[in-house]
Amino acid sequence: MLRKLQDLGFLTLPKPLHAGHHQRKIRKVPHSTEPVCEPLAAIRPIRLVETHSRPDQDNLFCHLLQRYHYLGLQATFVGENIRYLAYDAYNRPLGCLLFGSAAWKTRARDTYIGWDIRTRERNLPLLTNNTRFLVLPWVQVKCLASHLLSLSLRQLNLDWEGRYGHAISLVETFVDTTRFRGTCYRAANWIHVGQTTGRSRQDRNGKMNVPIKDIYLYPLRSDFRKKLCSV
């Protein structure tokens, strides 16, 4: 919250005493890159491992994201987050999913929910953002991406409540339209609600252009609007 207030220009924070999680040292972890090309049915059941309390798997998670995701790791572990490694029936890693802090404000999303400023500030912790999604480049399995998204959403609230003591009502993600079409999100029944304006939240002067992104949402409860608009 203090960092968000600083971004808005309301206060200036002192320099941090330590680098924090987003500056964590990424260890190289040996891993197989043997192609995985079987049909989805042949590699099921697929399991998602939540890596926070499993150091070896968390190191692998971070290494894979840093090495193979086009955005790398960056400041992805600020605030509440859940991270998953996906494994197939033969214990081969398939990909990574990271859910972290929701965007501070997004017009299309906020309009879809029915938020005013005060309600958004109060209930923003009930949202999470799928900030990273990676299917490893040597994994070529039809329909795997949408299957991983569906699996993650089935267990996300259980893991979130167990770690942070509260549930999530809605999940968001932002798809860079210069790189992707969002096909796997649509196939997994996410809802396209609009686009960003091409401005960064760090852009105080309205001069910083960033890629326009499609906004997708996925409700985790049928009464999500009632929950998110409660005061």
C-alpha positions as CSV (number, residue, x, y, z in Angstrom):
1,M,0.0,0.0,0.0
2,L,2.8,2.5,0.9
3,R,4.5,1.8,-2.4
4,K,1.2,2.4,-4.3
5,L,0.8,5.8,-2.4
6,Q,4.4,6.7,-3.4
7,D,3.6,5.9,-7.0
8,L,0.6,8.3,-6.8
9,G,2.8,11.0,-5.4
10,F,1.3,11.2,-1.9
11,L,4.5,10.4,0.0
12,T,8.2,9.5,-0.4
13,L,9.5,6.4,1.2
14,P,13.1,6.0,2.5
15,K,15.4,3.7,0.7
16,P,14.9,0.1,1.6
17,L,17.3,-1.5,4.1
18,H,17.5,-4.7,2.0
19,A,16.7,-5.7,-1.5
20,G,13.6,-7.8,-0.8
21,H,12.3,-10.9,-2.6
22,H,12.3,-9.2,-6.0
23,Q,16.1,-9.0,-5.9
24,R,16.5,-12.7,-4.9
25,K,19.5,-14.5,-6.3
26,I,18.4,-16.9,-9.0
27,R,20.2,-20.2,-8.9
28,K,20.8,-22.2,-12.0
29,V,19.0,-25.6,-11.6
30,P,19.8,-28.5,-13.9
31,H,16.7,-29.7,-15.8
32,S,15.8,-31.8,-18.7
33,T,14.8,-30.2,-22.0
34,E,13.8,-33.4,-23.7
35,P,10.7,-32.7,-25.9
36,V,7.3,-33.5,-24.5
37,C,5.0,-34.0,-27.5
38,E,2.5,-36.6,-26.4
39,P,-1.3,-36.0,-26.4
40,L,-2.7,-34.5,-23.3
41,A,-4.4,-37.7,-22.3
42,A,-1.1,-39.6,-22.4
43,I,0.6,-37.4,-19.8
44,R,-2.3,-37.0,-17.3
45,P,-2.8,-36.7,-14.4
46,I,-1.1,-33.4,-14.2
47,R,-0.4,-31.9,-10.8
48,L,0.4,-28.4,-9.7
49,V,2.9,-28.1,-6.8
50,E,2.7,-24.9,-4.7
51,T,6.4,-24.1,-4.2
52,H,6.7,-21.6,-1.4
53,S,7.5,-24.2,1.3
54,R,9.6,-26.4,-1.0
55,P,13.0,-24.7,-1.6
56,D,14.3,-27.0,-4.3
57,Q,11.2,-26.7,-6.4
58,D,10.9,-22.9,-5.7
59,N,14.5,-22.5,-7.0
60,L,13.5,-24.5,-10.1
61,F,10.4,-22.3,-10.5
62,C,12.4,-19.1,-10.3
63,H,15.2,-20.4,-12.7
64,L,12.7,-21.5,-15.3
65,L,10.8,-18.2,-15.3
66,Q,14.0,-16.2,-15.4
67,R,15.4,-18.3,-18.2
68,Y,12.4,-18.9,-20.4
69,H,9.7,-16.3,-19.8
70,Y,10.1,-13.2,-22.0
71,L,9.7,-10.9,-19.0
72,G,11.9,-12.9,-16.7
73,L,11.3,-12.8,-12.9
74,Q,11.5,-9.1,-12.2
75,A,9.6,-7.8,-9.1
76,T,7.1,-10.6,-9.1
77,F,7.1,-11.6,-5.4
78,V,6.0,-8.3,-3.9
79,G,2.9,-8.8,-1.7
80,E,0.7,-11.9,-1.5
81,N,1.4,-14.5,-4.2
82,I,1.0,-18.2,-5.1
83,R,3.4,-20.0,-7.4
84,Y,2.9,-23.3,-9.1
85,L,5.1,-25.8,-10.9
86,A,3.2,-28.1,-13.2
87,Y,4.3,-31.7,-13.5
88,D,3.0,-34.5,-15.7
89,A,2.4,-38.1,-14.8
90,Y,6.0,-38.9,-15.4
91,N,7.2,-36.1,-13.1
92,R,8.4,-34.0,-15.9
93,P,8.1,-30.2,-15.4
94,L,5.7,-28.6,-17.9
95,G,5.4,-25.0,-16.9
96,C,5.0,-22.3,-14.3
97,L,2.0,-20.2,-13.1
98,L,2.4,-17.2,-10.8
99,F,-0.5,-15.3,-9.1
100,G,0.3,-12.0,-7.4
101,S,-1.0,-8.6,-6.6
102,A,-3.8,-7.2,-8.7
103,A,-3.4,-4.0,-10.7
104,W,-4.1,-0.9,-8.7
105,K,-6.7,0.4,-11.1
106,T,-7.9,-0.5,-14.6
107,R,-11.0,1.2,-16.0
108,A,-12.4,-1.8,-17.9
109,R,-12.0,-4.1,-15.0
110,D,-13.3,-1.6,-12.4
111,T,-16.4,-0.8,-14.6
112,Y,-17.1,-4.6,-15.1
113,I,-17.0,-5.1,-11.3
114,G,-18.9,-1.9,-10.5
115,W,-16.2,-0.4,-8.3
116,D,-15.9,3.2,-7.2
117,I,-12.5,4.4,-5.8
118,R,-13.3,3.7,-2.1
119,T,-14.7,0.3,-2.7
120,R,-11.8,-0.7,-4.9
121,E,-9.2,0.4,-2.3
122,R,-11.0,-1.6,0.3
123,N,-11.5,-4.8,-1.7
124,L,-8.5,-5.0,-4.0
125,P,-6.9,-7.8,-1.9
126,L,-9.8,-10.0,-2.9
127,L,-8.3,-10.0,-6.5
128,T,-5.2,-11.7,-7.8
129,N,-3.3,-11.2,-11.1
130,N,-2.0,-14.1,-13.1
131,T,1.3,-12.2,-13.6
132,R,3.3,-15.0,-15.2
133,F,2.2,-18.1,-17.2
134,L,4.9,-20.2,-18.9
135,V,4.6,-23.4,-20.8
136,L,8.2,-24.6,-21.2
137,P,9.4,-24.2,-24.8
138,W,10.2,-27.9,-25.4
139,V,6.6,-28.9,-24.3
140,Q,4.3,-29.1,-27.3
141,V,1.0,-30.6,-26.1
142,K,-2.3,-29.5,-27.6
143,C,-4.7,-27.9,-25.1
144,L,-2.2,-28.0,-22.3
145,A,-2.2,-24.3,-21.6
146,S,-5.9,-24.0,-21.1
147,H,-5.8,-27.2,-19.0
148,L,-3.2,-25.8,-16.7
149,L,-5.2,-22.6,-16.2
150,S,-8.3,-24.6,-15.3
151,L,-6.3,-26.8,-12.8
152,S,-4.8,-23.7,-11.2
153,L,-8.2,-22.0,-10.7
154,R,-9.6,-25.1,-9.0
155,Q,-7.0,-25.1,-6.3
156,L,-6.1,-21.4,-6.0
157,N,-8.5,-20.5,-3.3
158,L,-7.6,-23.4,-1.1
159,D,-3.9,-22.6,-1.3
160,W,-4.6,-18.8,-0.9
161,E,-6.7,-19.3,2.2
162,G,-4.2,-21.7,3.7
163,R,-1.3,-19.2,3.2
164,Y,-3.0,-15.8,3.7
165,G,-6.2,-16.6,5.6
166,H,-8.7,-15.1,3.1
167,A,-10.2,-16.2,-0.2
168,I,-10.0,-14.7,-3.7
169,S,-13.2,-13.6,-5.6
170,L,-11.8,-12.7,-9.0
171,V,-8.7,-13.4,-11.0
172,E,-7.3,-11.1,-13.7
173,T,-4.6,-11.2,-16.3
174,F,-3.2,-8.9,-18.9
175,V,-2.2,-10.3,-22.3
176,D,0.3,-8.3,-24.4
177,T,-1.5,-8.0,-27.8
178,T,1.8,-7.4,-29.6
179,R,2.9,-11.0,-28.7
180,F,-0.2,-13.1,-27.9
181,R,-3.8,-13.6,-28.8
182,G,-5.0,-14.9,-25.4
183,T,-6.3,-18.1,-27.0
184,C,-5.7,-20.3,-24.0
185,Y,-7.5,-17.9,-21.7
186,R,-10.6,-17.8,-23.9
187,A,-10.4,-21.6,-24.2
188,A,-10.4,-21.8,-20.3
189,N,-13.5,-19.6,-20.2
190,W,-11.9,-16.3,-19.0
191,I,-13.9,-13.2,-19.8
192,H,-12.4,-10.5,-22.1
193,V,-13.6,-7.2,-20.7
194,G,-11.5,-4.6,-22.6
195,Q,-8.0,-3.3,-23.0
196,T,-5.5,-1.2,-21.2
197,T,-4.8,2.4,-22.3
198,G,-1.1,1.8,-23.1
199,R,0.1,3.7,-20.0
200,S,2.2,2.4,-17.2
201,R,1.2,2.9,-13.5
202,Q,4.6,4.5,-13.0
203,D,3.8,7.0,-15.7
204,R,2.9,10.2,-13.7
205,N,3.2,12.6,-16.6
206,G,1.2,10.6,-19.3
207,K,4.2,10.3,-21.6
208,M,5.3,6.6,-21.2
209,N,3.8,4.4,-23.8
210,V,3.7,0.6,-23.1
211,P,2.1,-2.2,-25.1
212,I,-1.7,-2.3,-25.1
213,K,-2.9,-5.4,-23.3
214,D,-6.2,-7.3,-23.4
215,I,-7.8,-7.7,-20.0
216,Y,-9.3,-11.1,-19.0
217,L,-11.1,-11.9,-15.8
218,Y,-12.2,-15.2,-14.2
219,P,-14.7,-15.2,-11.3
220,L,-14.0,-17.7,-8.5
221,R,-17.5,-17.3,-7.0
222,S,-20.9,-16.7,-8.6
223,D,-21.6,-13.7,-6.3
224,F,-18.3,-12.0,-7.0
225,R,-19.8,-8.6,-7.6
226,K,-21.7,-8.6,-4.3
227,K,-18.5,-9.6,-2.5
228,L,-16.3,-7.1,-4.2
229,C,-18.7,-4.2,-3.9
230,S,-19.5,-4.7,-0.2
231,V,-18.4,-2.0,2.1
